[in-house]
Amino acid sequence: MGLAAAGGLLAAPGVSTAAAADLFYERTVMTAADARCGLFEPPIGAALAAGRIQARGAAIRAGADKTALARLEGRAKAKAAATDCTSSDLNLAAERVRDAYAGYAQMARMTYPGEVAEWRADRTAGVAARWRLQQTARFGWDQMTFGLAGREGANALMAVATFADGGSPYAARLVLRDASVTLGPYLDARGQSLADLPLARRLPPPGGREAFTAEARSTAGVDLLPKGAKSGWAFRFPAAAAHALAGLDPREAVAVEFMFAGSSGDTIRRAYVEVGDFAAGRAFLQVAAR
């Protein structure tokens, strides 16, 4: 039973398929064993679970087949179920996990590089509202910060955008693949390397999409504005949108559409976000809540 290495070892893209799959297997074994045997204190268990999600994403980006990963996950859980909780091998592996994750569980910040963009996580304590998990995007002359924001323990899915012409959108929506009507990610490569594929070609055609309309709109507080911006608009999306986003393939993209009223009808300005390690970053934040 191998050592489940700390989460930072998979922070960068380019990990081989075999290495990422091996780490996913090891972390799944130990996560399942922890659930059955109570091996770890909550902070270590939560850190291990976050690392497991990151390993799965790294394996998918490296080209691992999801069906094969599901079989690997089944074998890992069977391995954990068949191992006696008092096994010396299991307890040795658990001690190694504790050593590897003790520091990780105390980390306040983490960066998750992607193929096009990155997620930055911040779980430092404090009562002020801040970005807890964020990705930035430029679209035309405009810019947006998207992710989870709020005070400590409160992480709402938000988009904060500033518009070069001072425009004021009356609404925003998050557009992403509808997992209930599609079989998997839509990656319009056309023979191009996935690493170079624009985010706009990582969304399915309209028939395979779903949208979540923002449930709140307000002027953005200075603490959440993109760097250098003096004003902007903040939109908060429902919790279901964050759940749907976390369930997507890390190679996919989503779009945030801002709607503007005009004399000739509504217009839309669209910003794209790489899914990447959103799920792992969200799990990283949850470590602080344990």
N, C-alpha and C positions, 0 to 999 in steps of 0.2 A: 504494500500500500504506500504509494509515493507521497511526498510532501506537497501539499497545496501551497504554492508560493504566494507571496503577498501580492496584492492587487496592482501595485505600481509596475510590476514586471510585464504587464500587458497593456501599459498605457499607450504605447505607440503602435501604429499599423505596421504591417509587414511581418508579423509573427507567422511562422510556417503553420500549415494546416495540421500537421501531426503534433507539433508542440502545443498549439492552442487546444486541440481535441484532447490531448493527454491531461492538460491542466483542467479542462472542463470535467473530465472523468474524475480526476482526483478530488476536485472541489465538490462534485456532486456526491461522491462516496462519503466525504466527511460531513457535508451538510445533512445528508440522510442519516448518518450515524449519530450526529448531534441531536437530531429530532427524536431518535429512538432512545438514545442512551444519556442525553443531557450532558454532553462532554464539555461544553463551553459556557462561560458567563455570557449574558446577552450581548455586550459590545463585541466580543470576539465572534460569536455566532452570526451577528448581523454583518460584520466585516467580511466574514467568509462567504456569506450569501451574496454580498455585493460583488466579491471577486468571482464567484461562480457565474453571475450574469455577465460580467465583463469577459470572462473566458469564452462563454458561448458566443458573444458578439464577435470576438476576435476570430473564432473558428469559422463563423459564417463569412466574415470578410475575407478570410484566407481561402475560401472556396469549399468549405465542408458542406456536404449535402444535409439538409434538415432532417430527412428521414434517417440517415445514418446517425446523426446526432441524437435523435429520439431513441434509436436502438442503444446507443452508447449510454444514454441517460438511464435507460431501463436496466442495463447490465450493472451500472454503478449502484443503483438503488438495490438491486438484488444482492450485490456484493455486501452492501451495508447491512441488509436484512439478515444475511447468513453469518455475519461476524458476531461473535459473542462480545457483549459490552465489556467484559472483563479481560478480553484478549490482550496479551502483551503487545502484539503488533499494533492493534488499534490504539492503545494508550500511548505507545511510542509516537505514532503518527499524530495523535491529538496534541501531544506535547510539542511537537515540531510546528503544528499549526499555531499553537499559542505563542510560540517564540516568533514566528513569521508575522503574525497579525497583531501582536501587542502594540507595536509602533504604528501600524496602519490604522488601528482603531482610534488612535489618538490624533491622527492627522487632521488638520483643520481645512486644508485646501487640496484640491486634486484637479489635474487637467487631463481631459480625454481627447487626444488628437483623433481626427477623422480623416477621410480621404480628401475632403474639400474644406471642412470647417472643424472647429473644436468646441467641446463643452468645457466650461470652467465651473467647478463646484466649490462652494464656500459654506462650511458649517460652523463657523466661529460663533461664539455666543454673543448676545447683545439684544437689546430691545428695539433698536432701530430697524426699520424696513430696509432690506437689501436684496440683491440678487443672490439666490442660493445656488442656482444652476442656470447658466446662461450661455447663449450662442449669439453672436452678432452677425448682422447681414447688411449689405448695401444693395439697394435696388434703385438704379438710376442715380439721381442726386439725393435720394432719401436714405435714411439708415434706421435700423431696428435692432433692439435687443429683445430676445425671446427666451423664455424658460420659466423657472420656478422662482418666485419672489415672495417676500413677506418678512414678518418678524420671526423671531426664533420659534420653531415648532409650527409655523403656518406657512405653507408653501403653495401658493396659488399659481396656476399656469397663466402666464401673462405675455402680452406683446406690448412693448413701448416703442413708439416710432416718432421720429421727427421728420418734417417735410420741408425741403429747401425753399419751397414757394409759400410756406406758411399755411398750407392747406389743412382743412379740418375734416377728417373722415367722420361720417355719422355712424358707421358700423364697421365691424371686422369679423372675419370668419376664418377658421382653421380648416384647411382642406387636406385630406389624407386618404390613403387607400382604405377601402371598406373591406375588412378581413372577412366579413360574412358573405360576400358575393365574389371574392377572388380566391384563387388557389395559392397565391404567393406574390412576391414582389414583382413589379413591372419595371424592368431596367432596359430602357430603349438604347442598347449599346450600338447596334448596327455595325458590328465588327470592331468597335472602338474599345479600348481598355476601360474597364469599370473604374479604375482609379482616376481616369481623366473625364469621366462622364459628367456633363453638366447636371446640376440638381434639377433643372426643369425637365429633364428626360428620365427622372427617377420617380415620376408620378404616373399612375395608370390613366387611360382615357376617362372621360367624364362618367361613363357607365360603371366604372369600378371605384368611384370615389364616394366619400361621405364628408359632410361638413358640420362643424360645430360653430354656431354663432356665439360671439362674445356676449356674456350675460351682464357685463358692466362696462361703462365707458366713463373716463374722467381725464382731466388734465394730469399730466404725469408729474410726480414729485421729483425734485432735483436729484434725490438719492437713487432714482431708477433710470434717469435719462442716459442715453448713450454719451460717451465721453465727448466733451466739447459742445454738446447741445445745451441751449438755454431754455427751450420749451419743447413740449411734445404731448402726445396723447397715449393714454394707457388703456388697454383692453384686457379684461379678465375673462378667461374661458372656463367652462364647467369642468368639474373634477373628472367627468367621463372622458373628456378630451385628453387629459393627461394619461388616463388608463389606456386609451386606444393608441396613443403615441408610443407608450412604453411597450406595446405588444407588436410593433412593426419590426421589420428586418432592418438591421443597422445600415444597410447599404441604400435604403430608400431615402426619399425626401418628402417633406410636407410643404404646403404653401400657406402663408398668411395673406389674406386678401383684404385690403382696406377699401371701403366704398365711399365715394364722394358724389354728392348731388351736383348736377350741373344743368344749365339751361337747355342743353340738348340731350339730357338723360344722365343716368348714373355712369360713372367711370370707376375703374378698378386699378389699383396699384398693387402689385404682387411681389412679395418677398419669399425666398425659399430658405428652408432650414434642413440641414442634413440630420437624419434620425440618429445615426452614430450610436454612441454609448449613453443615450438619454436614460435608458432603464438602469444602467449601472450607476450613473450619476445620481439618480433619484434614490437608489438603494444606499449609496454612500451617505446621502443626507440623513437617511433613517437610522444610521448607526449612532448619530448624535442623540437621537431621541430615546435610545435604550438605557 
